[in-house]
Every structure is written in structure tokens, then in C-alpha cells.
Amino acid sequence: MSRGFEGRPAGELSQEAYDKAVDWITTQWGTSDCPFHGPTDWYVGRVLAEARSYGPVAGFSNKSVYPFIVVTCTKCGYSVFVNAIVAGVVPSTQPAPLTASDIRELADRASRATPS
């Protein structure tokens, strides 16, 4: 079995992370109605889903992955993906944005590395 977030089976949320997800969703959603039939109960999944960036590559190891909390209507199965990074459940692994100085330094390195 593959291991993922916090050493659990891949994508499985800890109780603390699950509670954080439920709290965030509860405070952020303005309505709890399903768009197909109105009032409903929702199930918050305990395993994260993911969407990968699109593009042709050999393998997935270098692709960006977007983690989502799956929230499902218990009547019809309609599901909503909530970004787990925005909800504060998964830490962002994005590097800090490059500064103008960083960009100049990278350009200088590239120009020195280019054979004349």
C-alpha cells in the first residue's frame, strides 16, 4: 500500500485534518442545498482526490497536483471538489514567487552557461 500525506494510506486525512476540513466547509458555504434537488445532507470524504496539470509528459512525477476534499450529496451523489490547500488542510508546496533580482540572477547564470 502506498503511503502519502502524514504517513497514512495515500490521500487519507487524519482526524484533525478531517475536522479542519469540515469546519472550513461549514463556515464557508453560504447554502447547503444541492443544485439538483434542494435541501440535502452532505458527506465530507475522508480521502483526498486530486487533479493533475494537463500536458504530455512521460510519467507523472513532475506534474503539479491539486488536492481536493470531496463533498458529496447523500441523496443523488452530486459531488463538489474543495481545494484542500485553500481550506488549510494540506500545506502548499509551491515555491515562493521569484523576485526581479532572482530572475536577473537566473538570466545571468543562463547566459554564462551558454557556449559562445
Secondary structure, DSSP 8 states (H G I E B T S, - for coil): --B-GGGSBTTB--HHHHHHHHHHHHHH-S--EETTTEE--EEE-SB-EEEE--S--SSSTTS-EEEEEEEEETTT--EEEEETTTTTSS---------HHHHHHHHHHHHHHS--
